[in-house]
Amino acid sequence: MTTTPRFLLLQARNADDPVRESERQDFLWATGLPAEAIVPYDMLQGPPSPALWQSYDGLFVGGSGEYNVSDGSCPYLTPTLDFLNDVVVAAKPMFATCFGFQLLSVALGGQVTRDLERAEIGTFRVYLTPEGRSDDLFRRLPPSFPAQLGHKELTTRFPQGAVLLAYSDLAPYQALRIPDAPIWATQFHPELSRESNLGRLMRYREVYVHTLGEEGFRRLVDNFHDSPEANLLLRWFLELVFDYRSA
């Protein structure tokens, strides 16, 4: 019987952010891991010590709540980028999503920019690159697939040394792989279903209605759909890297 891997989930979310716990639940749902296998860690207190992160089998990097990469508003940003470089050098198994994708991009020399014209909120089609179609993990996906997104910042300069696996119509960089290491990152959210992604939107309904109006908000809600293929990625990651299959 394969041992259940244990993960440290890194989050940059305030203590009163309701998404803090629901994000952990989303990762549990998408991986099929038992509750005790994913332990949250607050990045707002600085990056985890080497002794801590090395004691886990792997790392997940989740969302950011109120914090951004482009404006440096995330506390301990430089030490966090240094930590991610250490993870890459150590080839520690890691899957980073959204904010985690942006952090890893910058840590490796890329650039992240705030661009409201290319914000993706809802469900969007993502396309594999030729490298994505041959990647150990991403080749299990179809050439194009719907994925859950929710970002106003995006990577605008791809980091040297990483492999581009996917893109969308609005964001040229949607997924990357560290060569010869069990490390992947996505701008999209494989851990979110249509319902959980829509639930995040509804938490900020009044803000969006104020900006878009009721009709604009309804159109935004209509852009949320199922993403069955993308939602399998994290289970496939566990199968590939740890030979772990949930019940």
Secondary structure, 3 states (H helix, E strand, C coil): CCCCCCEEEEECCCCCCCHHHHHHHHHHHHHCCCHHHEEEEEHHHCCCCHHHHCCCCEEEECCCCCCCCCCCCCCCHHHHHHHHHHHHHHCCCEEEECHHHHHHHHHCCCEEEECHHHCEEEEEEEEECHHHHHCCCHHHCCCEEEEEEEECEEEEECCCCCEEEEEECCCCCCEEECCCCCEEEECCCCCCCHHHHHHHHHHCHHHHHHHHHHHHHHHHHCCCCCCCCHHHHHHHHHHHHHCCCCC
